Amino acid sequence: MCIRDRVDIVRAGEYSCEDSDQTLAVHQVLWPQLEADARLLGIYALEMETSEVLYRIERNGVLIDADVLAAQSHALGTRMLALEQEAYELAGQPFNLASPKQIGEIFFERLGLPVIKKTAKGAPSTDEEVLEKLAEDYPLPARILEHRGLSKLKGTYTDKLGTLALPRTGRVHTHYAQAVAVTGRLSSNDPNLQNIPIRTPEGRRVREAFIAPPGRVIASADYSQIELRIMAHLSNDESLLQAFATGQDVHRATAAEVFGVSVEQVSSEQRRYAKVINFGLIYGMSAFGLARNLGIDNTAARNYIDRYFQRYPGVKRYMDETKAQAKDMGYVETVFGRRLVLPEINSPNGPRRAGAERAAINAPMQGTAADLIKKSMVAVQAVLDAEKPDVLMIMQVHDELVFELPEGEVEWLRRRIPELMAGVAELKVPLVAEVGVGPNWDKAH
């Protein structure tokens, strides 16, 4: 190290002492507030325990097959070139698929596509929402969207993941942050292992590159329909509670209620609609949003929502009461006491206030799910240390824990991990965790 890269010991000492002094000052302000609230103190204790587990997960890392990623990158590149040629033919000329200006000229001047909305400066917009809307009726926007998705997948994951693995071990070590998402969810970066897209076949295939060494396998354990179960618990809705208590397919049960048919008569299309409604309402989806998602008109979407609330009045009551509490208190809480502050809940700005109202409904569910998976991580790691040190927890992805283990420990894991995850809390409905096993992360689902 060059002498100019060193900091004078006196200056470094002053900085270190000031840093410690300010940390102590913050502690002296916050610690009495935590001690005065047993629920918040419990959340603090959970976060401290979680940090120890995260250290272990980060150190374990996950083995990456660079050859698989290279093959995927090549296939993605080939498909992207084909999409470019298709786009050029549809446009009648070559153009830059990443240029909003050129896309706008092709769409609205050359091809005469309808203007969906305009930018702040009055120009026709070509943002993601516009492309998705136009893609419903026109092939060129669909090709551009597919090209963008593949480009992001290639640049973020298939090209990059292999380069982030340690040369000596071939393993990637992400970093988990506990204090980024206000709901308490963990975030992952360098690389981000939590946002690998799984809605497309190409995205799902990326998980094939997350592998186990010879003699070992990958296992995935995740909570089943966790946020819907939390909604049942929080809303105390009799129909939802009954559906989970009796082990029904909740989406099929919802379809039966909304469409007024027996559970046996529910079609696959009706179940799909019910699934969108179930999850959409958790995230505060409006009738307009539901209509767009299902490809139906606003009136039909509003009728579906009205029928849903008629059949599940406890859910409507919970939503109304939660919004009222948020407006009064300025925050909402998870089942375990994590506090989620909503500074825009009484904003005079309509869109901001509406966004805060949607967050007020969703945050307790997403936050409670985050608390539950952290409790699971702590409980599972304690048992692994005591009973199965050869079983490694290597990733946490929202409601899912991923393990690397010897082939001979599979039956133990299939039995023990779901027990531990289901037993971390008692809600009004049973918690259920499901396990999959395979040679790679994709096959473990």
C-alpha positions as CSV (number, residue, x, y, z in Angstrom):
1,M,0.0,0.0,0.0
2,C,1.4,3.5,-0.9
3,I,1.9,5.8,2.0
4,R,-0.5,8.3,0.4
5,D,-3.3,5.7,0.6
6,R,-2.9,5.6,4.4
7,V,-4.9,7.8,6.8
8,D,-3.0,9.4,9.6
9,I,-3.5,7.4,12.8
10,V,-4.7,10.4,14.7
11,R,-7.3,11.4,12.1
12,A,-8.4,7.7,11.8
13,G,-8.7,7.5,15.6
14,E,-10.8,10.7,15.7
15,Y,-13.1,9.4,13.0
16,S,-13.5,6.0,14.7
17,C,-14.3,7.6,18.0
18,E,-16.8,10.0,16.5
19,D,-18.5,7.1,14.7
20,S,-18.8,5.1,17.9
21,D,-20.0,8.1,19.9
22,Q,-22.8,8.8,17.4
23,T,-23.8,5.2,17.3
24,L,-24.0,5.2,21.1
25,A,-26.1,8.4,20.9
26,V,-28.6,6.8,18.6
27,H,-28.7,3.7,20.8
28,Q,-29.5,5.9,23.8
29,V,-32.4,7.4,22.0
30,L,-33.9,4.3,20.4
31,W,-33.3,1.6,23.0
32,P,-35.7,3.0,25.6
33,Q,-38.4,3.2,22.9
34,L,-37.8,-0.5,22.0
35,E,-37.8,-1.5,25.7
36,A,-41.2,0.2,26.1
37,D,-42.8,-1.8,23.4
38,A,-42.5,-5.6,23.9
39,R,-43.7,-6.3,20.3
40,L,-41.1,-4.0,18.7
41,L,-38.4,-5.4,21.0
42,G,-39.4,-8.9,19.7
43,I,-38.9,-7.7,16.1
44,Y,-35.5,-6.3,17.0
45,A,-34.5,-9.6,18.6
46,L,-35.7,-11.4,15.5
47,E,-33.6,-9.2,13.2
48,M,-30.5,-9.8,15.3
49,E,-31.0,-13.5,15.2
50,T,-31.7,-13.3,11.4
51,S,-28.4,-11.4,10.8
52,E,-26.5,-14.3,12.3
53,V,-28.2,-16.8,9.9
54,L,-27.7,-14.5,6.9
55,Y,-24.0,-14.4,7.7
56,R,-24.0,-18.2,7.4
57,I,-26.0,-18.2,4.2
58,E,-23.8,-15.6,2.6
59,R,-20.7,-17.6,3.5
60,N,-22.1,-20.8,2.2
61,G,-22.9,-19.4,-1.2
62,V,-24.3,-21.4,-4.1
63,L,-22.5,-23.4,-6.8
64,I,-22.9,-22.1,-10.3
65,D,-22.5,-24.0,-13.6
66,A,-20.8,-21.5,-15.8
67,D,-21.1,-23.7,-18.9
68,V,-24.9,-23.8,-18.5
69,L,-25.0,-20.1,-18.3
70,A,-22.8,-19.7,-21.4
71,A,-25.1,-21.9,-23.4
72,Q,-28.1,-20.0,-22.3
73,S,-26.4,-16.7,-23.2
74,H,-25.7,-18.0,-26.7
75,A,-29.3,-19.2,-27.1
76,L,-30.6,-15.8,-25.9
77,G,-28.3,-13.9,-28.2
78,T,-29.5,-16.0,-31.2
79,R,-33.1,-15.4,-30.3
80,M,-32.5,-11.6,-29.9
81,L,-30.9,-11.4,-33.3
82,A,-34.0,-13.2,-34.8
83,L,-36.3,-10.8,-33.0
84,E,-34.4,-7.8,-34.4
85,Q,-34.8,-9.1,-37.9
86,E,-38.5,-9.7,-37.4
87,A,-38.9,-6.2,-35.9
88,Y,-37.1,-4.7,-38.9
89,E,-39.4,-6.5,-41.3
90,L,-42.5,-5.5,-39.4
91,A,-41.3,-1.8,-39.3
92,G,-40.2,-1.8,-42.9
93,Q,-36.7,-0.6,-42.0
94,P,-33.9,-1.2,-39.5
95,F,-34.1,0.9,-36.3
96,N,-32.7,0.9,-32.7
97,L,-35.0,-1.3,-30.6
98,A,-33.7,0.5,-27.5
99,S,-34.4,4.0,-28.8
100,P,-37.8,5.5,-27.6
101,K,-37.5,8.3,-30.2
102,Q,-37.0,5.8,-33.1
103,I,-39.7,3.5,-31.8
104,G,-42.1,6.5,-31.6
105,E,-41.4,7.5,-35.2
106,I,-41.9,3.9,-36.4
107,F,-45.1,3.4,-34.4
108,F,-47.0,6.6,-34.8
109,E,-45.6,8.2,-38.0
110,R,-44.8,5.2,-40.2
111,L,-47.3,2.6,-39.0
112,G,-50.0,4.8,-37.7
113,L,-50.5,2.9,-34.4
114,P,-52.9,4.5,-31.9
115,V,-51.5,6.8,-29.3
116,I,-52.2,5.3,-25.8
117,K,-50.9,8.2,-23.7
118,K,-48.4,11.1,-24.0
119,T,-45.3,12.1,-22.1
120,A,-45.1,15.3,-20.0
121,K,-43.9,17.1,-23.0
122,G,-46.8,16.0,-25.1
123,A,-45.1,13.4,-27.3
124,P,-46.7,10.0,-27.8
125,S,-45.3,7.7,-25.1
126,T,-43.6,4.4,-25.8
127,D,-43.1,3.3,-22.2
128,E,-43.5,-0.3,-20.9
129,E,-47.3,0.1,-20.2
130,V,-47.9,1.5,-23.7
131,L,-45.9,-1.4,-25.3
132,E,-47.9,-4.0,-23.4
133,K,-51.2,-2.4,-24.4
134,L,-50.2,-2.2,-28.1
135,A,-48.7,-5.7,-28.0
136,E,-52.3,-7.1,-27.5
137,D,-53.1,-6.1,-31.0
138,Y,-49.9,-5.5,-32.9
139,P,-46.9,-7.8,-33.5
140,L,-44.1,-5.2,-33.5
141,P,-44.6,-4.0,-29.9
142,A,-44.7,-7.6,-28.9
143,R,-41.4,-8.3,-30.5
144,I,-39.8,-5.3,-28.9
145,L,-41.1,-6.3,-25.5
146,E,-39.7,-9.9,-25.9
147,H,-36.4,-8.5,-27.1
148,R,-36.1,-6.2,-24.0
149,G,-37.0,-9.0,-21.6
150,L,-34.3,-11.3,-23.1
151,S,-31.7,-8.5,-23.2
152,K,-32.3,-7.8,-19.5
153,L,-32.1,-11.5,-18.7
154,K,-28.9,-12.0,-20.7
155,G,-27.1,-8.9,-19.4
156,T,-28.2,-9.3,-15.7
157,Y,-27.9,-13.0,-15.3
158,T,-26.6,-15.4,-18.0
159,D,-23.7,-13.1,-19.0
160,K,-22.9,-11.9,-15.5
161,L,-23.5,-14.7,-12.9
162,G,-20.7,-16.9,-13.9
163,T,-18.2,-14.0,-13.6
164,L,-19.3,-13.3,-10.0
165,A,-18.4,-16.9,-8.8
166,L,-15.2,-17.2,-6.8
167,P,-12.6,-18.9,-9.1
168,R,-11.4,-21.3,-6.4
169,T,-14.9,-22.6,-5.5
170,G,-17.2,-21.7,-8.3
171,R,-19.7,-20.4,-5.8
172,V,-21.6,-17.1,-5.9
173,H,-22.0,-15.2,-2.6
174,T,-24.9,-12.7,-2.6
175,H,-25.4,-10.0,0.1
176,Y,-28.7,-9.8,1.9
177,A,-29.9,-6.5,3.3
178,Q,-32.4,-6.4,6.2
179,A,-33.1,-2.6,6.3
180,V,-34.0,-1.8,2.7
181,A,-37.7,-2.9,2.2
182,V,-40.0,-1.2,4.7
183,T,-42.1,-4.4,4.9
184,G,-39.1,-6.3,6.4
185,R,-38.5,-8.4,3.3
186,L,-34.9,-9.2,2.7
187,S,-33.2,-7.8,-0.5
188,S,-30.4,-9.4,-2.3
189,N,-27.6,-7.8,-4.3
190,D,-24.2,-8.5,-5.9
191,P,-25.8,-10.5,-7.4
192,N,-29.6,-10.1,-6.9
193,L,-30.8,-13.7,-6.5
194,Q,-34.4,-12.7,-5.6
195,N,-35.5,-11.1,-8.9
196,I,-34.6,-13.8,-11.4
197,P,-37.7,-13.8,-13.6
198,I,-39.7,-17.0,-13.5
199,R,-42.7,-16.2,-15.6
200,T,-41.0,-17.1,-18.8
201,P,-39.3,-20.4,-19.8
202,E,-36.1,-18.5,-20.4
203,G,-36.1,-17.0,-16.9
204,R,-36.9,-20.2,-15.2
205,R,-34.0,-21.9,-17.0
206,V,-31.5,-19.6,-15.3
207,R,-32.2,-21.6,-12.1
208,E,-30.8,-24.7,-13.9
209,A,-27.3,-23.1,-13.4
210,F,-27.7,-23.2,-9.6
211,I,-26.4,-26.7,-8.9
212,A,-25.2,-29.1,-6.2
213,P,-21.7,-30.8,-6.1
214,P,-21.5,-34.5,-6.8
215,G,-23.2,-36.6,-4.1
216,R,-25.3,-33.7,-3.0
217,V,-28.7,-32.2,-4.2
218,I,-30.6,-28.9,-4.0
219,A,-33.8,-28.7,-2.0
220,S,-36.4,-25.9,-2.0
221,A,-38.9,-25.4,0.9
222,D,-41.5,-22.7,0.5
223,Y,-44.6,-21.6,2.2
224,S,-47.8,-22.4,0.4
225,Q,-50.1,-19.4,-0.4
226,I,-48.6,-17.6,2.6
227,E,-50.1,-14.2,2.0
228,L,-53.6,-15.6,1.4
229,R,-53.3,-17.5,4.7
230,I,-52.3,-14.3,6.4
231,M,-55.2,-12.5,4.9
232,A,-57.5,-15.2,6.3
233,H,-55.9,-14.7,9.7
234,L,-56.1,-10.9,9.7
235,S,-59.6,-10.6,8.2
236,N,-61.1,-13.5,10.2
237,D,-63.3,-14.2,7.3
238,E,-65.3,-17.4,7.9
239,S,-65.3,-18.6,4.3
240,L,-61.5,-18.1,3.9
241,L,-60.8,-19.7,7.3
242,Q,-63.0,-22.7,6.4
243,A,-61.3,-23.1,3.0
244,F,-57.8,-23.3,4.6
245,A,-58.9,-25.4,7.6
246,T,-60.3,-28.1,5.3
247,G,-57.4,-28.0,2.9
248,Q,-59.4,-26.8,-0.1
249,D,-57.9,-25.3,-3.2
250,V,-58.5,-21.7,-2.2
251,H,-58.5,-20.4,-5.8
252,R,-61.1,-23.0,-6.8
253,A,-63.1,-22.3,-3.7
254,T,-63.1,-18.5,-4.5
255,A,-64.1,-19.3,-8.1
256,A,-67.0,-21.3,-6.8
257,E,-68.1,-18.4,-4.6
258,V,-67.6,-15.6,-7.2
259,F,-69.2,-17.5,-10.2
260,G,-71.9,-19.2,-8.2
261,V,-71.1,-22.8,-9.1
262,S,-70.1,-25.9,-7.2
263,V,-66.4,-26.5,-6.5
264,E,-66.6,-29.5,-8.9
265,Q,-68.0,-27.3,-11.7
266,V,-65.2,-24.7,-11.6
267,S,-63.4,-24.5,-14.9
268,S,-59.7,-23.9,-15.3
269,E,-60.5,-20.4,-16.7
270,Q,-62.7,-19.6,-13.7
271,R,-59.9,-20.7,-11.4
272,R,-57.4,-18.5,-13.2
273,Y,-59.7,-15.5,-12.8
274,A,-60.2,-16.3,-9.1
275,K,-56.4,-16.5,-8.6
276,V,-55.9,-13.1,-10.2
277,I,-58.7,-11.7,-8.0
278,N,-57.3,-13.3,-4.8
279,F,-53.8,-12.0,-5.3
280,G,-54.9,-8.7,-6.9
281,L,-57.0,-7.6,-4.0
282,I,-54.2,-8.3,-1.6
283,Y,-52.1,-5.8,-3.6
284,G,-55.0,-3.3,-3.7
285,M,-55.8,-3.9,-7.4
286,S,-58.6,-1.7,-8.7
287,A,-61.4,-2.7,-11.1
288,F,-59.5,-1.1,-13.9
289,G,-56.3,-3.0,-13.0
290,L,-58.3,-6.3,-12.8
291,A,-59.9,-5.6,-16.1
292,R,-56.5,-5.1,-17.7
293,N,-55.1,-8.2,-16.1
294,L,-57.9,-10.4,-17.2
295,G,-58.6,-8.8,-20.5
296,I,-62.2,-7.9,-19.7
297,D,-64.2,-4.7,-19.5
298,N,-64.3,-2.5,-16.3
299,T,-67.9,-3.3,-15.6
300,A,-67.3,-7.1,-15.5
301,A,-64.3,-6.6,-13.3
302,R,-66.2,-4.4,-10.9
303,N,-68.9,-7.1,-10.7
304,Y,-66.3,-9.8,-9.9
305,I,-64.9,-7.6,-7.1
306,D,-68.4,-6.9,-5.7
307,R,-69.3,-10.6,-5.7
308,Y,-66.0,-11.4,-4.1
309,F,-66.7,-9.0,-1.2
310,Q,-70.2,-10.3,-0.9
311,R,-68.8,-13.8,-0.4
312,Y,-65.9,-12.7,1.7
313,P,-67.3,-9.8,3.8
314,G,-64.5,-10.2,6.4
315,V,-61.9,-9.3,3.8
316,K,-63.8,-6.1,2.9
317,R,-64.2,-5.2,6.6
318,Y,-60.5,-5.8,7.2
319,M,-59.5,-3.5,4.3
320,D,-61.8,-0.7,5.4
321,E,-60.7,-0.9,9.0
322,T,-57.0,-1.1,8.1
323,K,-57.2,2.0,5.9
324,A,-59.0,3.8,8.7
325,Q,-56.4,2.8,11.2
326,A,-53.6,3.8,8.9
327,K,-55.2,7.3,8.4
328,D,-55.6,7.7,12.2
329,M,-52.3,6.3,13.4
330,G,-50.0,6.9,10.4
331,Y,-48.9,3.3,10.3
332,V,-50.0,-0.3,10.2
333,E,-48.5,-3.4,11.9
334,T,-47.7,-7.0,11.1
335,V,-49.1,-9.8,13.2
336,F,-45.9,-9.8,15.2
337,G,-45.7,-6.0,15.7
338,R,-43.4,-4.8,12.9
339,R,-44.5,-1.2,12.3
340,L,-44.9,0.1,8.8
341,V,-45.1,3.9,8.6
342,L,-47.2,5.4,5.8
343,P,-46.3,9.1,5.5
344,E,-48.5,9.7,2.4
345,I,-51.7,8.1,3.9
346,N,-53.3,11.5,4.5
347,S,-51.7,13.3,1.5
348,P,-53.8,15.8,-0.4
349,N,-52.3,14.3,-3.5
350,G,-54.8,11.7,-4.7
351,P,-52.5,9.2,-6.4
352,R,-50.0,9.3,-3.5
353,R,-52.8,8.8,-1.0
354,A,-54.3,5.9,-3.0
355,G,-50.8,4.3,-3.2
356,A,-50.5,4.6,0.6
357,E,-53.9,3.0,1.0
358,R,-52.9,0.1,-1.1
359,A,-49.7,-0.3,0.9
360,A,-51.8,-0.2,4.1
361,I,-53.7,-3.2,3.0
362,N,-50.8,-5.2,1.6
363,A,-48.0,-4.2,4.0
364,P,-49.3,-6.2,7.0
365,M,-49.5,-9.3,4.9
366,Q,-46.2,-8.9,3.1
367,G,-44.5,-7.9,6.4
368,T,-46.0,-10.8,8.3
369,A,-44.8,-13.2,5.6
370,A,-41.3,-11.6,6.0
371,D,-41.4,-12.1,9.7
372,L,-42.5,-15.7,9.3
373,I,-39.7,-16.6,6.9
374,K,-37.1,-15.0,9.2
375,K,-38.5,-17.0,12.2
376,S,-38.2,-20.1,10.0
377,M,-34.6,-19.3,9.1
378,V,-33.7,-18.9,12.7
379,A,-35.5,-22.1,13.8
380,V,-34.1,-24.2,10.9
381,Q,-30.5,-23.0,11.3
382,A,-30.6,-24.0,15.0
383,V,-31.7,-27.5,14.1
384,L,-29.2,-27.9,11.3
385,D,-26.4,-26.9,13.7
386,A,-27.6,-29.4,16.3
387,E,-28.6,-32.3,14.1
388,K,-27.4,-32.0,10.5
389,P,-24.3,-29.7,10.0
390,D,-23.8,-31.2,6.5
391,V,-27.1,-29.6,5.4
392,L,-26.5,-26.0,4.2
393,M,-29.0,-23.2,3.9
394,I,-27.7,-21.4,0.7
395,M,-30.4,-19.0,-0.3
396,Q,-33.5,-17.2,0.9
397,V,-35.9,-16.0,-1.8
398,H,-39.0,-14.3,-0.3
399,D,-41.1,-17.2,1.0
400,E,-38.6,-19.9,0.0
401,L,-35.5,-21.4,1.7
402,V,-33.0,-23.2,-0.5
403,F,-30.7,-25.9,0.8
404,E,-27.7,-28.0,-0.4
405,L,-27.5,-31.4,1.2
406,P,-26.1,-34.9,0.9
407,E,-28.3,-37.3,-1.0
408,G,-28.7,-39.4,2.1
409,E,-30.4,-36.6,4.0
410,V,-33.2,-36.0,1.6
411,E,-35.9,-37.9,3.5
412,W,-34.9,-36.2,6.8
413,L,-35.2,-32.8,5.1
414,R,-38.6,-33.6,3.5
415,R,-40.0,-34.5,6.9
416,R,-38.2,-32.1,9.3
417,I,-38.1,-28.7,7.4
418,P,-41.8,-28.4,6.8
419,E,-42.5,-29.2,10.4
420,L,-40.1,-26.5,11.5
421,M,-41.5,-23.9,9.1
422,A,-45.1,-24.7,10.0
423,G,-44.4,-24.5,13.7
424,V,-42.8,-21.1,14.0
425,A,-46.2,-19.4,14.7
426,E,-49.8,-20.2,15.4
427,L,-52.2,-18.5,13.1
428,K,-56.0,-19.1,12.7
429,V,-55.2,-21.2,9.6
430,P,-52.4,-23.9,9.3
431,L,-49.1,-22.9,7.9
432,V,-48.0,-25.3,5.2
433,A,-44.5,-25.6,3.7
434,E,-43.8,-27.7,0.6
435,V,-40.4,-29.3,-0.4
436,G,-38.9,-30.1,-3.8
437,V,-35.6,-31.8,-4.5
438,G,-33.4,-32.0,-7.6
439,P,-29.9,-31.7,-9.0
440,N,-30.4,-28.0,-9.5
441,W,-32.6,-25.2,-8.3
442,D,-35.0,-25.4,-11.2
443,K,-35.6,-29.2,-10.8
444,A,-36.2,-28.6,-7.1
445,H,-39.5,-26.9,-7.9
